[in-house]
Amino acid sequence: QVQLVESGGGLVQPGGSLRLSCAASENTNIYVRGWFRQAPGKVREFVSILRWSDGYTEHAESVRGRFSISRDIVNNAVHLQMNDLKPEDTAVYYCAGGGKFSRMVDLYDYWGRGTQVTVSS
């Protein structure tokens, strides 16, 4: 069973930056790796995804131009660089992995436990 482990969350002021990382427990060929987030009282939503074979990425409109997802092939990890953070980015961020390139939460097979990101002054 593949396990995904997130790191890098924390408290940051508006306009600040954070970098999230997601490591996989084994060297498995997961087709798509990505990030989703869930704010209190809201449903889990798509943030960014990456196709492992060629590095192709997609981002939600709300984060485009501020967030960037990348892969570390050597360490089998994905990263989410978050710049110009806003209070509305506050949420638990989850790393996910699956076999279909999709923005739909339900299509992902593997999930991390989540890491809290809080943007506040």
N, C-alpha and C positions, 0 to 999 in steps of 0.2 A: 504494500500500500504506500503510495507516494505521499509524503508529507511536505507541506509548504510552510516555511517559517518567515514571518515578516520582522523587520527591524527598522528603526530610524524615526519613529513617530516622536511627538513631543509637543511642547507649547512654544508658539512663535508669535511675534507681533505682526499685525497687518503690514504687508509689503515685504515680509521676510521670506526665507527659503528653507526648505527641508528636503532631504533625500531619503526615500524609502527603498529598502532592499528586500528581495524575496529569494530565499535559497531553497532548493529542492533537496529532499533527503537522499535521493539516489539519482544516478545518471540515466534518467529516463527521457525518452523522446516525446515530450508533450508538444503537440502541434501548435497550440496557442497559449500564451501566458499573458496575464493582464491584471489590472487593478479595478476594483469596484469600491464604492464607499456607501456607508449608511449613517445618516444623521439621526438624532433622536426623533422618534415619531414618524420617520419617513421610511420608504422602501429602499432596498439596496439598489444602487444605480451604477451604471457603467461610467468609468473614467477613461481608461486607456487600455489598449490591447496590442499585442505584438505577435506576429507570425514567426515562429522560431526558425523556420527554414531559410528565410531571406531577410528577416528584420523589418518587414513591412509593418507599419503602425497606423492606428487610428485613435483619435482622441474625441472625447465629448466636446460639444461646442462650448460649454461653460468653462472648459480648461484650456482650450486650444490657444497656443501662443504663450501659455504660462507653464504648462506641464509638459514633460518629455519622458517617454518610456524608452528604455534601452536594454540590451542584453549583454551579458558577460558569458561568452561561450565557454571559456576555460573553467569558470567556477559554477556553471549551470545556474546562473542567477539572472534576475531581472531587476531593474532599478526604475524608480519614478522620481525624477527631479522636479520639484515643485517650487516655482518662483512666483513672486508677487502674490503671495497668499492673501486671501480675503476671509473675513469672518464666516462667510457662507461655505467655505471649504472645510469647516470644522465637521469632523465625522470620524467614524472608525473605518480605516482603510483595510481592505481585504485583498490578498493576493489570490489569484485563481488560475487554474490550468484546465485545458480541455482539448477535445479533438475537432472542434468546429470553430471557424473564425466568425464569431458572432458577438453582438453587444447584449445578448439576452442572458440574464443571470442563470436561468434554469438549465442552460446548456453546458454549464461547467461542472466537471467531475471532481475536481480537487480544490480545496479551499484551505487557506491559512486561518489562524485564530483571530487575526486582525490586530491592528496597531492604531492607537488613538492619535489623531492630529487635532490640536486645538489652536485656533487663530484668534488671539484676543490681546487687547492692549491693557 
